[in-house]
């Protein structure tokens, strides 16, 4: 390796170390363990931090109490809604920030690793939850697992961007969204004036 390649590798190591630690913890998250339950104070504060950070401070928390409501809400999300567009803008900004610390190849490899590490435990947890909720529709189950994978992807981008000492990862809305999964919830999304959480 030449000097330039070594310097590039040294610049990538802190972000890659953060992602490795994050990926190792993904199998210990209580995925979907508290669906339909009342929100704990910590989960409520986290949900508000997400909706406010996304730019929807007036969105009311709507706790979905059964699987049919959650699946219907997930299937009817308008992918061109203001909330979706706000997330996409943040994701694009974070991707740009992450590429300041990782090469495109390294970022792609890291994101693939995260997706692999989250998919299996989330799928297994969803199988358990679907047994409890008597869900047979594989497409509906995949919606929830896909949401978990996406949240881990977004949280990973936050971790990479946090290599910048001026970037506050703890207060980022994508950190809050991922924490809702850590609370065993499924943050379905902001629809109209409601933030739907199962």
N, C-alpha and C positions, 0 to 999 in steps of 0.2 A: 504494500500500500504506500502511496506517496503521501506527503505532508498534508495536502489538501483533503484527501480521503480520510485521513486520521482525524483531522479537525472536524470534518462533517460528521463522522461517527461519534466523536466526543460530544458534539452539540446535540445529537439525537438520544444519547444514553439516558439522561434524566427523564425525558418524556416516556421512553420505552420502559424504564423501570417502573414508573407510575402505572402504566398500562398493564404490565405483568402482574403487579400486586392487585390491581383492580380485577383482572381476569381470574385470578386465583380465588377471589372472594365470591364470584358469581354463583358458585354451586351452593353457597351457604345462605342465600337469600330465601326468605319464606314466600316464594312466588305464589300469588293468588290465595294465600292462606286465610285472608280476612274479607273475602268478597261479601258484599251485602251487609257487613256489620257496621254499627255506628262508628264514626271516626273518633279516634283517640284525640286528645288535645294536640299531641305532636303531629299527627297526620293532618289535622285541620289546619294548623299553622303552616305546614309544608304545602298543602293544597293552595292556601291563600298566597303564599310566597310565589308559587308557580304562576297562578293566574295574574297576579299583580306584575310579576317580572316579565310576563309575556305581553303585558300592555292592556289587560282586561281587569282593572281593579274592581269594577262593579259586577263582575260575574258572580252569580250566587252559586254556592256549592250545592249540587243536586246529588244526593246519595242514592244510587240505584240499588234497589233491594232484591231484585231477582235477575236471573240470567236472561230471561226474555227481554227485559228492558235494556240491559247492558248490550246484548247482541243487536237489538234494533237501533240503539244509539250509535254503536260502532259502524253498523252497515249504512247508516244514513248521514254520516259525516260528509259535509260539503268540502271537498278537497280544494276548493277555491275560496273558502271562507276567510275572513280576516284573521282568525286564530291560526289556521293552517299557513297562511301567507306569512304571518309573524314568525312562526316556527321555522319556515323555510329560509327566511331572511337571516335569522339567527344562526341556523345551521350553515348557511353559506359563509357568513362572517367567521364562524368558528373554524370552518374548514380552511379558510384563508389564513387564519391565525395559526392553526396547527401546522400548516405547510411552512411556517417560519421556523419551525423546530424539527420537523421530520420531512424527509424527501417524500415525493408522491408514492414511490414504491413502498417505503417503510410504513407510511400511513395506511396504504391499502392492505398490506400484510397484517398490520396491527388490527385494523377493523375486521378483517376476515377472522382473525383469531378470536376477537371479542364475540363476534356472531356465533362462532362455533362453540365457545365456552358457555354462552347464555342459552343457546337453543335447547340443548338436551335437558338441563334442569328445569327450565321453564315449561318445556313440553311435558315432562314427567309430572310436574306440579299441576299443570292444566288437566292432565288425565285424571288425577286424583280429584280435583275440583269438579270436573265434568261428571264424575261418578256421583259425587254428593249432590250436584245440581241436576242430575239426570239429563245431561246434554249429549246428544248423539250426533249432531251436525259437526262434521270435521272442519268445515269452512268457518264456523263460528269459533271453534276452539283455536283455529289458526290465527284468527283476528287478534285474540288475546296474546298468543305467543309472539306474533309479529310485532305487537305493541311493545312487548318486553324487550325484544331484540332491538327495536328502534330506540327505545329509551336508553339501553346500554350503549348503543352507538353514539347517541348524543352526549351522554355522560362521559364517554371516552374522549370525544372532541374537547370537552371542557377540561379534562385532565391534561391533555396535551397542551392546550392553550395556557394552562396554569404554569407552564414553564416560564412565562413572562411574569416577573415578580409584581407587576402592577395589575395583573388580572386576578379578580376575586372569584375563585371557583365556588366557594361556599354560597355566595349569593346569586349564582346564576340560575335562571329558571329551569334549565335542563338538569341541574343537580337536584332541584326540588322535585322535578318530574320523576327522576330515577328513585329518589327517596320514597316516593309514594309506593313504588313497587317493593321497596324494602319494608314498608309497612304492611305488605301482603295485599295491597290494593291494585286495581286496574284503573288508572286515570284515562277514561275513555276519550275525553276531549272537551273543549269549549265549543258549545253549540248555542248560537244565539246569545242569550244573556245568562246561560248556565254553564257551569263546569261540572260535567257528569263524571262521577267516580263510582266505581263498583267495588 
